[in-house]
Amino acid sequence: MKQPLMKSIKRGAKKVSNTINKYSPELLTGLGLILDGMTIVEVAKKSPIVKEELDILHKRLGESDEEYTKLQVIWEETKIAVPIYRRAICTGIAGASCHVGSNRISAGRIATLATTANIYKKDFTEYKEKVAEMFGNTKKEKVESEIAKDEVAKTFDKRKDDLGTEEIISDGLCLCYDKMSGRYFRSSPELIRKAEAKLNKSLISEMYVSLNDLYFELGLSPTGLGDDLGWNIDEIIDIIFNSIVAPDGQPCLVMEYTVGPRFDYTRLM
């Protein structure tokens, strides 16, 4: 009986440990906010006492025959205030430590994710180059077109949510699909190229732009990862298109990128 119980306890402890590790930034932030609140309450409670004690100190110093420098007065005030605010100081330091710890964990995870994403992007780029080298650009483009067609077929039901019930082609605009966000929208190659050129021009002066900057130029709403992903001056935006036929027989322009947006785009070399 003891062995199964111990195994169950170990599994439970491991599960709790993994959960704490997974949500450690959120837990530290929450704990930091609680400690911040405790610090504010403690300061509010002790401030009248500190004021009273400092008034007594200032009166005593004023009545003294000895002359005190400004630094000496500050030192005397500190000796009175610090013991009274001791608890507030401790909770304040602990709260700040929680916030710093949360930021460090989050920054470390983002750095790891960025490194992993860049490795996969490099491998995928090399794979595409090798396919072109072995089978030629024509077959490579055909494969990419078939992949785009399959992806649109799987996600085409979302079109009604993104575009409503209006006609897909109107005023020279056609159905477009952004592979990065998985969204459909109406535009044209000319408008997309115009947005691309504008942002590449911004890269020269601002050094980097986010994915949400591109979505803004295309008239799309921002996404959760749109500010975390982007391009910098090292790699300009180069949008490529795959023209396919959607499941309902309408033409569809699938938009992707020669060099995809990355997490560390604000980190310039």
CYANA upper distance limits for C-alpha pairs under 8 A (distance plus 0.5 A):
  1 MET  CA      5 LEU  CA      6.90
  2 LYS  CA      6 MET  CA      6.58
  3 GLN  CA      7 LYS  CA      6.70
  4 PRO  CA      8 SER  CA      6.57
  5 LEU  CA      9 ILE  CA      6.67
  6 MET  CA     10 LYS  CA      6.60
  7 LYS  CA     11 ARG  CA      6.60
  8 SER  CA     12 GLY  CA      6.59
  9 ILE  CA     13 ALA  CA      6.53
 10 LYS  CA     14 LYS  CA      6.53
 11 ARG  CA     15 LYS  CA      6.60
 12 GLY  CA     16 VAL  CA      6.71
 13 ALA  CA     17 SER  CA      6.55
 14 LYS  CA     18 ASN  CA      6.58
 15 LYS  CA     19 THR  CA      6.65
 16 VAL  CA     20 ILE  CA      6.65
 17 SER  CA     21 ASN  CA      6.62
 18 ASN  CA     22 LYS  CA      6.49
 19 THR  CA     23 TYR  CA      6.69
 20 ILE  CA     24 SER  CA      5.96
 20 ILE  CA     27 LEU  CA      8.25
 23 TYR  CA     27 LEU  CA      6.59
 24 SER  CA     28 LEU  CA      6.40
 24 SER  CA    102 SER  CA      7.64
 24 SER  CA    105 ILE  CA      8.37
 25 PRO  CA     29 THR  CA      6.57
 25 PRO  CA    101 GLY  CA      8.04
 25 PRO  CA    102 SER  CA      4.84
 25 PRO  CA    103 ASN  CA      7.69
 25 PRO  CA    105 ILE  CA      6.86
 25 PRO  CA    106 SER  CA      6.93
 26 GLU  CA     30 GLY  CA      6.58
 26 GLU  CA    102 SER  CA      7.75
 27 LEU  CA     31 LEU  CA      6.56
 28 LEU  CA     32 GLY  CA      6.40
 28 LEU  CA     98 CYS  CA      5.61
 28 LEU  CA     99 HIS  CA      7.05
 28 LEU  CA    101 GLY  CA      7.60
 28 LEU  CA    102 SER  CA      6.07
 29 THR  CA     33 LEU  CA      6.71
 29 THR  CA     98 CYS  CA      6.83
 29 THR  CA     99 HIS  CA      6.15
 29 THR  CA    102 SER  CA      6.63
 30 GLY  CA     34 ILE  CA      6.85
 31 LEU  CA     35 LEU  CA      6.71
 31 LEU  CA     95 GLY  CA      7.63
 31 LEU  CA     98 CYS  CA      7.38
 32 GLY  CA     36 ASP  CA      6.56
 32 GLY  CA     94 ALA  CA      7.81
 32 GLY  CA     95 GLY  CA      4.65
 32 GLY  CA     96 ALA  CA      7.15
 32 GLY  CA     97 SER  CA      8.19
 32 GLY  CA     98 CYS  CA      5.57
 32 GLY  CA     99 HIS  CA      6.33
 33 LEU  CA     37 GLY  CA      6.71
 33 LEU  CA     95 GLY  CA      7.34
 34 ILE  CA     38 MET  CA      6.78
 34 ILE  CA     95 GLY  CA      8.21
 35 LEU  CA     39 THR  CA      6.59
 35 LEU  CA     91 THR  CA      6.02
 35 LEU  CA     92 GLY  CA      7.11
 35 LEU  CA     94 ALA  CA      7.50
 35 LEU  CA     95 GLY  CA      5.50
 36 ASP  CA     40 ILE  CA      6.83
 36 ASP  CA     91 THR  CA      7.58
 36 ASP  CA     92 GLY  CA      6.62
 36 ASP  CA     95 GLY  CA      6.21
 37 GLY  CA     41 VAL  CA      6.76
 38 MET  CA     42 GLU  CA      6.53
 38 MET  CA     88 ALA  CA      7.92
 38 MET  CA     91 THR  CA      7.36
 39 THR  CA     43 VAL  CA      6.59
 39 THR  CA     87 ARG  CA      8.35
 39 THR  CA     88 ALA  CA      5.23
 39 THR  CA     89 ILE  CA      7.83
 39 THR  CA     91 THR  CA      6.14
 39 THR  CA     92 GLY  CA      6.09
 40 ILE  CA     44 ALA  CA      6.65
 40 ILE  CA     88 ALA  CA      8.08
 41 VAL  CA     45 LYS  CA      6.70
 42 GLU  CA     46 LYS  CA      6.64
 42 GLU  CA     85 TYR  CA      8.16
 42 GLU  CA     87 ARG  CA      7.79
 42 GLU  CA     88 ALA  CA      5.99
 43 VAL  CA     47 SER  CA      6.25
 43 VAL  CA     85 TYR  CA      7.29
 43 VAL  CA     88 ALA  CA      6.60
 44 ALA  CA     48 PRO  CA      8.28
 45 LYS  CA     49 ILE  CA      8.48
 46 LYS  CA     50 VAL  CA      6.71
 46 LYS  CA     84 ILE  CA      7.26
 46 LYS  CA     85 TYR  CA      7.21
 47 SER  CA     51 LYS  CA      6.54
 48 PRO  CA     52 GLU  CA      6.66
 49 ILE  CA     53 GLU  CA      6.70
 49 ILE  CA     84 ILE  CA      8.48
 50 VAL  CA     54 LEU  CA      6.52
 50 VAL  CA     80 ILE  CA      7.96
 50 VAL  CA     81 ALA  CA      6.42
 50 VAL  CA     84 ILE  CA      7.47
 51 LYS  CA     55 ASP  CA      6.60
 52 GLU  CA     56 ILE  CA      6.93
 53 GLU  CA     57 LEU  CA      6.76
 53 GLU  CA     80 ILE  CA      7.75
 54 LEU  CA     58 HIS  CA      6.55
 54 LEU  CA     77 GLU  CA      7.07
 54 LEU  CA     80 ILE  CA      7.91
 55 ASP  CA     59 LYS  CA      6.65
 56 ILE  CA     60 ARG  CA      6.66
 57 LEU  CA     61 LEU  CA      6.61
 57 LEU  CA     77 GLU  CA      8.15
 58 HIS  CA     62 GLY  CA      6.47
 59 LYS  CA     63 GLU  CA      6.74
 60 ARG  CA     64 SER  CA      6.71
 61 LEU  CA     66 GLU  CA      8.47
 61 LEU  CA     68 TYR  CA      8.27
 68 TYR  CA     72 GLN  CA      6.40
 68 TYR  CA     73 VAL  CA      6.88
 69 THR  CA     73 VAL  CA      6.84
 70 LYS  CA     74 ILE  CA      6.77
 71 LEU  CA     75 TRP  CA      6.70
 72 GLN  CA     76 GLU  CA      6.74
 73 VAL  CA     77 GLU  CA      6.68
 74 ILE  CA     78 THR  CA      6.55
 75 TRP  CA     79 LYS  CA      6.78
 76 GLU  CA     80 ILE  CA      7.10
 77 GLU  CA     81 ALA  CA      6.63
 78 THR  CA     82 VAL  CA      6.22
 79 LYS  CA     83 PRO  CA      7.60
 80 ILE  CA     84 ILE  CA      7.49
 81 ALA  CA     85 TYR  CA      6.51
 82 VAL  CA     86 ARG  CA      6.14
 85 TYR  CA     89 ILE  CA      6.54
 86 ARG  CA     90 CYS  CA      6.76
 87 ARG  CA     91 THR  CA      6.77
 88 ALA  CA     92 GLY  CA      6.40
 89 ILE  CA     93 ILE  CA      6.62
 90 CYS  CA     94 ALA  CA      6.64
 91 THR  CA     95 GLY  CA      6.46
 92 GLY  CA     96 ALA  CA      6.67
 93 ILE  CA     97 SER  CA      6.62
 94 ALA  CA     98 CYS  CA      6.80
 95 GLY  CA     99 HIS  CA      6.93
 96 ALA  CA    100 VAL  CA      6.69
 97 SER  CA    101 GLY  CA      6.48
 98 CYS  CA    102 SER  CA      6.57
 99 HIS  CA    103 ASN  CA      6.72
100 VAL  CA    104 ARG  CA      6.66
101 GLY  CA    105 ILE  CA      6.70
102 SER  CA    106 SER  CA      6.67
103 ASN  CA    107 ALA  CA      6.41
104 ARG  CA    108 GLY  CA      6.51
105 ILE  CA    109 ARG  CA      6.71
106 SER  CA    110 ILE  CA      6.64
107 ALA  CA    111 ALA  CA      6.59
108 GLY  CA    112 THR  CA      6.67
109 ARG  CA    113 LEU  CA      6.55
110 ILE  CA    114 ALA  CA      6.46
110 ILE  CA    263 PHE  CA      8.12
111 ALA  CA    115 THR  CA      6.64
111 ALA  CA    264 ASP  CA      8.16
112 THR  CA    116 THR  CA      6.64
113 LEU  CA    117 ALA  CA      6.47
113 LEU  CA    263 PHE  CA      8.38
114 ALA  CA    118 ASN  CA      6.56
114 ALA  CA    262 ARG  CA      7.49
114 ALA  CA    263 PHE  CA      5.73
114 ALA  CA    264 ASP  CA      6.75
115 THR  CA    119 ILE  CA      6.71
116 THR  CA    120 TYR  CA      6.80
117 ALA  CA    121 LYS  CA      6.54
117 ALA  CA    262 ARG  CA      8.01
118 ASN  CA    122 LYS  CA      6.53
118 ASN  CA    262 ARG  CA      7.75
119 ILE  CA    123 ASP  CA      6.70
120 TYR  CA    124 PHE  CA      6.52
121 LYS  CA    125 THR  CA      6.56
121 LYS  CA    260 GLY  CA      8.32
122 LYS  CA    126 GLU  CA      6.70
123 ASP  CA    127 TYR  CA      6.60
124 PHE  CA    128 LYS  CA      6.74
125 THR  CA    129 GLU  CA      6.74
126 GLU  CA    130 LYS  CA      6.59
127 TYR  CA    131 VAL  CA      6.71
128 LYS  CA    132 ALA  CA      6.80
128 LYS  CA    140 LYS  CA      8.22
129 GLU  CA    133 GLU  CA      6.64
130 LYS  CA    134 MET  CA      6.57
131 VAL  CA    135 PHE  CA      6.33
131 VAL  CA    136 GLY  CA      7.72
131 VAL  CA    140 LYS  CA      6.85
132 ALA  CA    136 GLY  CA      5.05
132 ALA  CA    137 ASN  CA      5.46
132 ALA  CA    139 LYS  CA      8.07
132 ALA  CA    140 LYS  CA      6.05
133 GLU  CA    137 ASN  CA      8.17
135 PHE  CA    139 LYS  CA      6.60
135 PHE  CA    140 LYS  CA      7.41
136 GLY  CA    140 LYS  CA      6.82
137 ASN  CA    141 GLU  CA      6.48
138 THR  CA    142 LYS  CA      6.75
139 LYS  CA    143 VAL  CA      6.66
140 LYS  CA    144 GLU  CA      6.78
141 GLU  CA    145 SER  CA      6.53
142 LYS  CA    146 GLU  CA      6.70
143 VAL  CA    147 ILE  CA      6.74
144 GLU  CA    148 ALA  CA      6.66
144 GLU  CA    242 ASN  CA      8.23
145 SER  CA    149 LYS  CA      6.59
145 SER  CA    242 ASN  CA      6.35
145 SER  CA    243 SER  CA      7.93
145 SER  CA    244 ILE  CA      7.51
146 GLU  CA    150 ASP  CA      6.70
147 ILE  CA    151 GLU  CA      6.76
148 ALA  CA    152 VAL  CA      6.72
148 ALA  CA    242 ASN  CA      7.56
148 ALA  CA    244 ILE  CA      8.16
148 ALA  CA    254 VAL  CA      7.24
149 LYS  CA    153 ALA  CA      6.69
149 LYS  CA    244 ILE  CA      6.70
149 LYS  CA    245 VAL  CA      7.92
149 LYS  CA    246 ALA  CA      7.89
150 ASP  CA    154 LYS  CA      6.84
151 GLU  CA    155 THR  CA      6.83
152 VAL  CA    156 PHE  CA      5.94
152 VAL  CA    177 TYR  CA      8.17
152 VAL  CA    246 ALA  CA      7.35
153 ALA  CA    246 ALA  CA      7.45
153 ALA  CA    247 PRO  CA      6.68
155 THR  CA    159 ARG  CA      8.25
155 THR  CA    182 GLY  CA      8.25
156 PHE  CA    246 ALA  CA      8.19
156 PHE  CA    247 PRO  CA      7.95
157 ASP  CA    161 ASP  CA      8.50
158 LYS  CA    162 ASP  CA      6.88
158 LYS  CA    183 ARG  CA      8.35
158 LYS  CA    184 TYR  CA      8.26
159 ARG  CA    163 LEU  CA      6.24
159 ARG  CA    164 GLY  CA      7.90
159 ARG  CA    183 ARG  CA      8.39
159 ARG  CA    184 TYR  CA      6.49
160 LYS  CA    164 GLY  CA      5.29
160 LYS  CA    165 THR  CA      6.77
162 ASP  CA    183 ARG  CA      7.46
162 ASP  CA    184 TYR  CA      6.45
162 ASP  CA    185 PHE  CA      7.31
163 LEU  CA    184 TYR  CA      7.63
163 LEU  CA    185 PHE  CA      7.05
163 LEU  CA    186 ARG  CA      8.45
168 ILE  CA    173 LEU  CA      8.35
168 ILE  CA    174 CYS  CA      6.56
168 ILE  CA    175 LEU  CA      6.20
168 ILE  CA    186 ARG  CA      7.89
168 ILE  CA    250 GLN  CA      8.06
169 ILE  CA    173 LEU  CA      6.00
169 ILE  CA    174 CYS  CA      5.21
169 ILE  CA    175 LEU  CA      7.23
169 ILE  CA    186 ARG  CA      8.42
170 SER  CA    174 CYS  CA      7.50
172 GLY  CA    188 SER  CA      7.64
173 LEU  CA    186 ARG  CA      6.20
173 LEU  CA    187 SER  CA      5.26
173 LEU  CA    188 SER  CA      5.71
174 CYS  CA    186 ARG  CA      5.88
174 CYS  CA    187 SER  CA      6.12
174 CYS  CA    188 SER  CA      6.50
174 CYS  CA    251 PRO  CA      7.75
174 CYS  CA    252 CYS  CA      7.31
174 CYS  CA    253 LEU  CA      7.95
175 LEU  CA    184 TYR  CA      7.38
175 LEU  CA    185 PHE  CA      6.53
175 LEU  CA    186 ARG  CA      5.48
175 LEU  CA    187 SER  CA      7.29
175 LEU  CA    250 GLN  CA      8.42
175 LEU  CA    251 PRO  CA      7.34
175 LEU  CA    252 CYS  CA      5.46
175 LEU  CA    253 LEU  CA      6.76
176 CYS  CA    184 TYR  CA      6.03
176 CYS  CA    185 PHE  CA      5.76
176 CYS  CA    186 ARG  CA      6.18
176 CYS  CA    187 SER  CA      6.93
176 CYS  CA    188 SER  CA      8.28
176 CYS  CA    252 CYS  CA      6.01
176 CYS  CA    253 LEU  CA      5.06
176 CYS  CA    254 VAL  CA      6.28
176 CYS  CA    255 MET  CA      7.51
177 TYR  CA    182 GLY  CA      7.33
177 TYR  CA    183 ARG  CA      6.24
177 TYR  CA    184 TYR  CA      4.99
177 TYR  CA    185 PHE  CA      6.96
177 TYR  CA    252 CYS  CA      7.65
177 TYR  CA    253 LEU  CA      6.65
177 TYR  CA    254 VAL  CA      5.23
177 TYR  CA    255 MET  CA      6.39
178 ASP  CA    182 GLY  CA      5.99
178 ASP  CA    183 ARG  CA      5.95
178 ASP  CA    184 TYR  CA      6.95
178 ASP  CA    254 VAL  CA      6.68
178 ASP  CA    255 MET  CA      5.47
178 ASP  CA    256 GLU  CA      7.02
179 LYS  CA    183 ARG  CA      7.71
179 LYS  CA    254 VAL  CA      7.55
179 LYS  CA    255 MET  CA      6.77
179 LYS  CA    256 GLU  CA      6.43
180 MET  CA    256 GLU  CA      7.54
181 SER  CA    223 THR  CA      8.23
185 PHE  CA    220 LEU  CA      8.29
187 SER  CA    191 LEU  CA      6.95
187 SER  CA    192 ILE  CA      7.57
187 SER  CA    218 LEU  CA      8.21
188 SER  CA    192 ILE  CA      6.74
189 PRO  CA    193 ARG  CA      6.49
190 GLU  CA    194 LYS  CA      6.60
191 LEU  CA    195 ALA  CA      6.80
191 LEU  CA    218 LEU  CA      8.20
192 ILE  CA    196 GLU  CA      6.66
192 ILE  CA    218 LEU  CA      7.31
193 ARG  CA    197 ALA  CA      6.57
193 ARG  CA    239 ILE  CA      8.28
194 LYS  CA    198 LYS  CA      6.71
195 ALA  CA    199 LEU  CA      6.79
195 ALA  CA    214 LEU  CA      7.38
195 ALA  CA    217 GLU  CA      6.11
195 ALA  CA    218 LEU  CA      7.21
196 GLU  CA    200 ASN  CA      6.65
196 GLU  CA    214 LEU  CA      7.95
196 GLU  CA    237 ILE  CA      6.98
196 GLU  CA    238 ASP  CA      7.83
196 GLU  CA    239 ILE  CA      7.85
197 ALA  CA    201 LYS  CA      6.64
198 LYS  CA    202 SER  CA      6.86
199 LEU  CA    203 LEU  CA      6.74
199 LEU  CA    209 VAL  CA      7.55
199 LEU  CA    213 ASP  CA      8.27
199 LEU  CA    214 LEU  CA      7.64
199 LEU  CA    237 ILE  CA      8.22
200 ASN  CA    204 ILE  CA      7.41
200 ASN  CA    236 ILE  CA      6.59
200 ASN  CA    237 ILE  CA      6.83
201 LYS  CA    205 SER  CA      7.78
202 SER  CA    206 GLU  CA      6.18
202 SER  CA    207 MET  CA      7.84
202 SER  CA    208 TYR  CA      8.10
202 SER  CA    209 VAL  CA      7.90
203 LEU  CA    207 MET  CA      5.07
203 LEU  CA    208 TYR  CA      5.63
203 LEU  CA    209 VAL  CA      6.95
203 LEU  CA    232 ASN  CA      6.97
203 LEU  CA    233 ILE  CA      6.07
203 LEU  CA    236 ILE  CA      8.08
204 ILE  CA    233 ILE  CA      7.12
207 MET  CA    232 ASN  CA      6.08
207 MET  CA    233 ILE  CA      5.64
208 TYR  CA    230 GLY  CA      7.74
208 TYR  CA    231 TRP  CA      6.13
208 TYR  CA    232 ASN  CA      4.43
208 TYR  CA    233 ILE  CA      6.50
208 TYR  CA    265 TYR  CA      7.21
208 TYR  CA    266 THR  CA      6.75
209 VAL  CA    213 ASP  CA      6.82
209 VAL  CA    230 GLY  CA      6.17
209 VAL  CA    231 TRP  CA      6.12
209 VAL  CA    232 ASN  CA      6.90
209 VAL  CA    265 TYR  CA      8.49
210 SER  CA    214 LEU  CA      7.47
210 SER  CA    226 GLY  CA      6.93
210 SER  CA    227 ASP  CA      5.98
210 SER  CA    228 ASP  CA      7.71
210 SER  CA    229 LEU  CA      6.31
210 SER  CA    230 GLY  CA      4.44
210 SER  CA    231 TRP  CA      6.86
210 SER  CA    261 PRO  CA      8.48
210 SER  CA    265 TYR  CA      8.50
211 LEU  CA    215 TYR  CA      6.95
211 LEU  CA    226 GLY  CA      5.29
211 LEU  CA    227 ASP  CA      6.83
211 LEU  CA    228 ASP  CA      8.39
211 LEU  CA    229 LEU  CA      6.12
211 LEU  CA    230 GLY  CA      5.28
211 LEU  CA    231 TRP  CA      8.11
211 LEU  CA    261 PRO  CA      7.32
212 ASN  CA    216 PHE  CA      6.51
212 ASN  CA    221 SER  CA      8.44
212 ASN  CA    222 PRO  CA      5.73
212 ASN  CA    223 THR  CA      7.30
212 ASN  CA    226 GLY  CA      4.97
212 ASN  CA    227 ASP  CA      6.31
213 ASP  CA    217 GLU  CA      6.94
213 ASP  CA    226 GLY  CA      8.49
214 LEU  CA    218 LEU  CA      6.84
215 TYR  CA    219 GLY  CA      6.67
215 TYR  CA    220 LEU  CA      5.38
215 TYR  CA    221 SER  CA      7.03
215 TYR  CA    222 PRO  CA      6.87
216 PHE  CA    220 LEU  CA      6.05
216 PHE  CA    221 SER  CA      7.14
216 PHE  CA    222 PRO  CA      7.53
222 PRO  CA    226 GLY  CA      6.64
223 THR  CA    227 ASP  CA      8.25
225 LEU  CA    229 LEU  CA      6.67
226 GLY  CA    230 GLY  CA      7.98
228 ASP  CA    262 ARG  CA      8.43
228 ASP  CA    263 PHE  CA      6.15
229 LEU  CA    261 PRO  CA      5.87
229 LEU  CA    262 ARG  CA      5.50
229 LEU  CA    263 PHE  CA      5.23
229 LEU  CA    264 ASP  CA      7.98
229 LEU  CA    265 TYR  CA      7.34
230 GLY  CA    261 PRO  CA      4.92
230 GLY  CA    262 ARG  CA      5.95
230 GLY  CA    263 PHE  CA      7.24
230 GLY  CA    264 ASP  CA      8.45
230 GLY  CA    265 TYR  CA      5.97
230 GLY  CA    266 THR  CA      8.43
231 TRP  CA    235 GLU  CA      6.88
231 TRP  CA    236 ILE  CA      7.18
231 TRP  CA    237 ILE  CA      7.40
231 TRP  CA    260 GLY  CA      8.47
231 TRP  CA    261 PRO  CA      5.87
231 TRP  CA    262 ARG  CA      7.04
231 TRP  CA    265 TYR  CA      5.71
231 TRP  CA    266 THR  CA      8.37
232 ASN  CA    236 ILE  CA      7.31
232 ASN  CA    265 TYR  CA      5.88
232 ASN  CA    266 THR  CA      7.20
232 ASN  CA    268 LEU  CA      7.88
235 GLU  CA    259 VAL  CA      7.70
236 ILE  CA    259 VAL  CA      8.49
237 ILE  CA    257 TYR  CA      7.83
237 ILE  CA    258 THR  CA      8.30
237 ILE  CA    259 VAL  CA      7.57
238 ASP  CA    257 TYR  CA      6.27
238 ASP  CA    258 THR  CA      6.08
238 ASP  CA    259 VAL  CA      7.32
239 ILE  CA    255 MET  CA      7.22
239 ILE  CA    256 GLU  CA      6.29
239 ILE  CA    257 TYR  CA      5.06
239 ILE  CA    258 THR  CA      6.79
240 ILE  CA    255 MET  CA      6.51
240 ILE  CA    256 GLU  CA      5.99
240 ILE  CA    257 TYR  CA      6.12
240 ILE  CA    258 THR  CA      7.05
241 PHE  CA    253 LEU  CA      6.75
241 PHE  CA    254 VAL  CA      6.00
241 PHE  CA    255 MET  CA      5.43
241 PHE  CA    256 GLU  CA      6.97
242 ASN  CA    253 LEU  CA      6.33
242 ASN  CA    254 VAL  CA      5.50
242 ASN  CA    255 MET  CA      7.25
243 SER  CA    251 PRO  CA      7.56
243 SER  CA    252 CYS  CA      6.41
243 SER  CA    253 LEU  CA      5.28
243 SER  CA    254 VAL  CA      6.78
244 ILE  CA    251 PRO  CA      6.44
244 ILE  CA    252 CYS  CA      5.86
244 ILE  CA    253 LEU  CA      6.97
244 ILE  CA    254 VAL  CA      7.95
245 VAL  CA    249 GLY  CA      6.22
245 VAL  CA    250 GLN  CA      6.17
245 VAL  CA    251 PRO  CA      5.06
245 VAL  CA    252 CYS  CA      6.18
246 ALA  CA    250 GLN  CA      5.83
246 ALA  CA    251 PRO  CA      6.42
246 ALA  CA    252 CYS  CA      6.32
256 GLU  CA    260 GLY  CA      8.31
261 PRO  CA    265 TYR  CA      8.06
